[in-house]
Amino acid sequence: MQDTQGKVIAALMEQLIQTGPEGMAEAFTALFNLAMRMERDRHLGAGPYERSDGR
């Protein structure tokens, strides 16, 4: 999961470099979505399509 997060962040940075300030809203939306997925995974104790004791 950590590698995937790094790839997403790198892609967002590349998008910001290419689009400049006009692409900020889209980049922030993607970043907040990533943060919410990370929070969900931490709360559940498992990633997407994974099992845990409480799930």
Backbone as JSON Lines, residues from 0, in Angstrom:
{"i":0,"aa":"M","n":[0.83,-1.2,0.0],"ca":[0.0,0.0,0.0],"c":[0.87,1.26,0.0]}
{"i":1,"aa":"Q","n":[1.97,1.21,0.74],"ca":[2.85,2.38,0.83],"c":[3.39,2.74,-0.55]}
{"i":2,"aa":"D","n":[3.76,1.74,-1.34],"ca":[4.28,1.99,-2.69],"c":[3.22,2.65,-3.56]}
{"i":3,"aa":"T","n":[1.98,2.18,-3.44],"ca":[0.87,2.75,-4.21],"c":[0.65,4.2,-3.82]}
{"i":4,"aa":"Q","n":[0.71,4.5,-2.53],"ca":[0.53,5.88,-2.07],"c":[1.62,6.77,-2.63]}
{"i":5,"aa":"G","n":[2.84,6.29,-2.65],"ca":[3.95,7.05,-3.2],"c":[3.75,7.34,-4.68]}
{"i":6,"aa":"K","n":[3.23,6.36,-5.4],"ca":[2.97,6.55,-6.83],"c":[1.87,7.58,-7.06]}
{"i":7,"aa":"V","n":[0.84,7.53,-6.23],"ca":[-0.26,8.49,-6.36],"c":[0.24,9.91,-6.08]}
{"i":8,"aa":"I","n":[1.02,10.06,-5.03],"ca":[1.55,11.38,-4.68],"c":[2.48,11.89,-5.78]}
{"i":9,"aa":"A","n":[3.32,11.01,-6.32],"ca":[4.21,11.41,-7.41],"c":[3.41,11.83,-8.64]}
{"i":10,"aa":"A","n":[2.33,11.11,-8.93],"ca":[1.49,11.47,-10.08],"c":[0.8,12.82,-9.85]}
{"i":11,"aa":"L","n":[0.37,13.07,-8.62],"ca":[-0.26,14.36,-8.31],"c":[0.74,15.51,-8.45]}
{"i":12,"aa":"M","n":[1.95,15.28,-8.0],"ca":[2.98,16.32,-8.13],"c":[3.27,16.6,-9.6]}
{"i":13,"aa":"E","n":[3.35,15.55,-10.4],"ca":[3.59,15.72,-11.84],"c":[2.44,16.5,-12.48]}
{"i":14,"aa":"Q","n":[1.21,16.19,-12.06],"ca":[0.05,16.9,-12.58],"c":[0.13,18.38,-12.23]}
{"i":15,"aa":"L","n":[0.51,18.69,-10.99],"ca":[0.62,20.09,-10.58],"c":[1.72,20.8,-11.37]}
{"i":16,"aa":"I","n":[2.81,20.12,-11.63],"ca":[3.89,20.73,-12.42],"c":[3.41,21.04,-13.83]}
{"i":17,"aa":"Q","n":[2.65,20.13,-14.41],"ca":[2.18,20.31,-15.78],"c":[1.05,21.33,-15.9]}
{"i":18,"aa":"T","n":[0.13,21.34,-14.95],"ca":[-1.05,22.19,-15.09],"c":[-0.92,23.52,-14.35]}
{"i":19,"aa":"G","n":[-0.01,23.58,-13.4],"ca":[0.14,24.81,-12.63],"c":[-1.04,25.03,-11.71]}
{"i":20,"aa":"P","n":[-1.29,26.28,-11.35],"ca":[-2.36,26.58,-10.39],"c":[-3.75,26.14,-10.85]}
{"i":21,"aa":"E","n":[-3.96,26.05,-12.14],"ca":[-5.29,25.65,-12.64],"c":[-5.65,24.22,-12.24]}
{"i":22,"aa":"G","n":[-4.66,23.38,-12.0],"ca":[-4.92,21.99,-11.65],"c":[-4.99,21.73,-10.16]}
{"i":23,"aa":"M","n":[-4.91,22.79,-9.35],"ca":[-4.89,22.61,-7.9],"c":[-6.14,21.94,-7.35]}
{"i":24,"aa":"A","n":[-7.31,22.33,-7.8],"ca":[-8.56,21.77,-7.26],"c":[-8.62,20.26,-7.5]}
{"i":25,"aa":"E","n":[-8.28,19.84,-8.7],"ca":[-8.31,18.42,-9.03],"c":[-7.27,17.65,-8.22]}
{"i":26,"aa":"A","n":[-6.09,18.22,-8.05],"ca":[-5.03,17.56,-7.29],"c":[-5.42,17.44,-5.82]}
{"i":27,"aa":"F","n":[-6.0,18.49,-5.24],"ca":[-6.43,18.43,-3.84],"c":[-7.55,17.42,-3.65]}
{"i":28,"aa":"T","n":[-8.44,17.32,-4.61],"ca":[-9.52,16.33,-4.53],"c":[-8.93,14.93,-4.48]}
{"i":29,"aa":"A","n":[-7.98,14.64,-5.35],"ca":[-7.36,13.32,-5.38],"c":[-6.58,13.07,-4.08]}
{"i":30,"aa":"L","n":[-5.9,14.09,-3.58],"ca":[-5.13,13.95,-2.34],"c":[-6.05,13.68,-1.15]}
{"i":31,"aa":"F","n":[-7.16,14.39,-1.05],"ca":[-8.1,14.16,0.05],"c":[-8.75,12.78,-0.06]}
{"i":32,"aa":"N","n":[-9.03,12.32,-1.28],"ca":[-9.58,10.97,-1.45],"c":[-8.59,9.92,-0.97]}
{"i":33,"aa":"L","n":[-7.3,10.11,-1.29],"ca":[-6.27,9.19,-0.82],"c":[-6.21,9.2,0.71]}
{"i":34,"aa":"A","n":[-6.26,10.38,1.31],"ca":[-6.22,10.48,2.77],"c":[-7.41,9.77,3.41]}
{"i":35,"aa":"M","n":[-8.59,9.89,2.82],"ca":[-9.77,9.22,3.37],"c":[-9.65,7.7,3.23]}
{"i":36,"aa":"R","n":[-9.1,7.21,2.12],"ca":[-8.9,5.77,1.97],"c":[-7.9,5.25,3.0]}
{"i":37,"aa":"M","n":[-6.84,6.02,3.25],"ca":[-5.85,5.62,4.24],"c":[-6.49,5.57,5.63]}
{"i":38,"aa":"E","n":[-7.29,6.56,5.96],"ca":[-7.96,6.6,7.26],"c":[-8.92,5.42,7.4]}
{"i":39,"aa":"R","n":[-9.66,5.11,6.34],"ca":[-10.59,3.98,6.37],"c":[-9.84,2.67,6.6]}
{"i":40,"aa":"D","n":[-8.74,2.47,5.86],"ca":[-7.96,1.25,6.0],"c":[-7.4,1.11,7.41]}
{"i":41,"aa":"R","n":[-6.93,2.21,7.98],"ca":[-6.39,2.19,9.33],"c":[-7.49,1.85,10.34]}
{"i":42,"aa":"H","n":[-8.65,2.43,10.16],"ca":[-9.77,2.18,11.08],"c":[-10.22,0.72,11.0]}
{"i":43,"aa":"L","n":[-10.31,0.18,9.79],"ca":[-10.76,-1.2,9.63],"c":[-9.68,-2.22,9.95]}
{"i":44,"aa":"G","n":[-8.42,-1.81,9.89],"ca":[-7.33,-2.73,10.14],"c":[-7.04,-3.63,8.96]}
{"i":45,"aa":"A","n":[-7.54,-3.25,7.79],"ca":[-7.31,-4.05,6.58],"c":[-7.48,-3.15,5.37]}
{"i":46,"aa":"G","n":[-6.75,-3.47,4.33],"ca":[-6.87,-2.73,3.08],"c":[-8.02,-3.24,2.24]}
{"i":47,"aa":"P","n":[-8.21,-2.68,1.06],"ca":[-9.26,-3.16,0.17],"c":[-9.05,-4.64,-0.17]}
{"i":48,"aa":"Y","n":[-10.1,-5.39,-0.12],"ca":[-10.1,-6.82,-0.44],"c":[-9.27,-7.67,0.51]}
{"i":49,"aa":"E","n":[-8.97,-7.13,1.69],"ca":[-8.24,-7.87,2.71],"c":[-9.19,-8.22,3.86]}
{"i":50,"aa":"R","n":[-8.84,-9.24,4.57],"ca":[-9.61,-9.65,5.75],"c":[-8.84,-9.34,7.01]}
{"i":51,"aa":"S","n":[-9.57,-9.06,8.07],"ca":[-8.97,-8.9,9.39],"c":[-9.9,-9.59,10.39]}
{"i":52,"aa":"D","n":[-9.47,-9.7,11.63],"ca":[-10.29,-10.37,12.64],"c":[-11.64,-9.69,12.82]}
{"i":53,"aa":"G","n":[-11.67,-8.36,12.78],"ca":[-12.9,-7.63,13.01],"c":[-13.71,-7.38,11.75]}
{"i":54,"aa":"R","n":[-13.23,-7.89,10.65],"ca":[-13.91,-7.6,9.38],"c":[-14.38,-8.86,8.73]}
